[in-house]
Amino acid sequence: MKIIKFKKNEKFKYKRKVIIKDLILNISIGIHAFEKKKKQRVRFNLVINTDENIQPENKNPKSIVDYEKVIKQIVFITNKKHHELLEDLAEDIFLAVFENRIVTKIKIKIEKLDIIKKTESVGIEITKKRNG
């Protein structure tokens, strides 16, 4: 007797992303002495991918990524201490956001807005993915 496996016949497949665009905060960041004395404007953009297999449920807040909570985490992290590098700040944000188990991937862009004349901004963009 031959066993036949049927593929799941799903009508739709989708990916869900949470987007935080152009969050601007005055924060203490940088390696130069003048940067340690005065806060500067920094722009944050995040794209947070979630587990495709978890459906959002109205009565289950663990089934979604709460963008308001993520913003509060970023504000807390940036107020907690002076970060010398944007990369260090990004890692702290990654750690906080990945605490939510449904987050599978995060792309973060952090830009200093007023540090280099003749530029709109300078910064970094990093994507980090959960293993497995």
N, C-alpha and C positions, 0 to 999 in steps of 0.2 A: 504494500500500500504506500502510495506517495503522499507526502504531506505538502499541502499547498499553503503558502503564506500570502495573505492578502495585504496590500499596502493600505494604510489608513487613507480613507477617502475624505480628506479635508477640503472644504470649499475655499477657505481663505487661509493664507499664511501672512503674518505681519510681524514687523519689528516695531517696538515701542521705544521712543527716546524722550527724555526730559531735557528741555533746553533752557538754559539760563543765559540771557544775552545782555551784554553791556552793563553788568553790575559794576559801578564805580565807587570805590572806597578810598578814603584818605588813610594811608597806612605807613608804618615805619618799616622801610625796606632799603637795603643797599649796603655796599661795602665801604663807600666813601664816608669820611667824617661828617660832611655836610648832610648826607642822607640819614645819618644817625641822629641828627639834631632836629630835623624838620620832616614831618609826614609829607607824603606825596600822593598824587592821584594815580590809582592803579585800576585798570579795567580787567574784569574777569568774564570769560565766556566758557561755558561748559556744555557738553553734549554727553548725556548719561544714558547708555543703553541698558535695557532691562531684559531679564530672562523671558524668552519668547513663549515659554510653556506656562507662564503664570498669567492668568486672566485677571484683570482688575476687578475687584469686588467692592461695591459701595460700602459694605459694613466691615471690610477688612483693610485697615490702613497699611498692613504689612504687604499688601498686594501691589502697592505703588511706591514710587519715589516721591516724597513730599518736597517740592522745590523750595517751599518756604523754610523748611527745616535745613535744607542744604545751604541756603543763603545765611541762615542764622549760624550754622557751623563755620562758614567762611568768615563771617564777621567776628566770631569768637576766636578763631585761629589767628586772624590778623591783629586782633587787639591784645592777645595773650603775650606776645613777645615781638622783639625786633627780628626780622628775618634778613639775613645778609644776602641770600640769593633767591631769585624767583624759583629756581629748581627746588630748593629746600621748602619753600612755601607750597609749591605744587605737591610735593610728597606728603606734607601734612594734610592737605586737602584730600588727596587720594585715600589716605588712611581713614579719614573720617567718613567719606562717602561710601567706601567699600564696606563699611560696617553693616550697611544694608545688604542683606544676602541676595536680593534679587538683582543687584547691580552687576552687570557682566563686563562693562567697558566704559571708560571715561576718557573723554578728550577735553583737555583744558588748555586755554590760551590765556596768558597773563601778560599784560602790557603796562609799562610805565608810560604815562601820557605827557609828562612835562620835563623829562630828563635830558633829552638831546634836541638841541635847536635844529630847525629845518626838517624835523620828522614829526609825523602825527603821533607815532608811538614806537617803542622798541620793546621786545619781550620774547617770550618763549611759547611754544605749543608742544604739548606732550600727550600721547595717547597711551593708556595703560589698560591691559585686559586681564581679567581674572583667569588663572589657569584652571583647566578642567571644566 
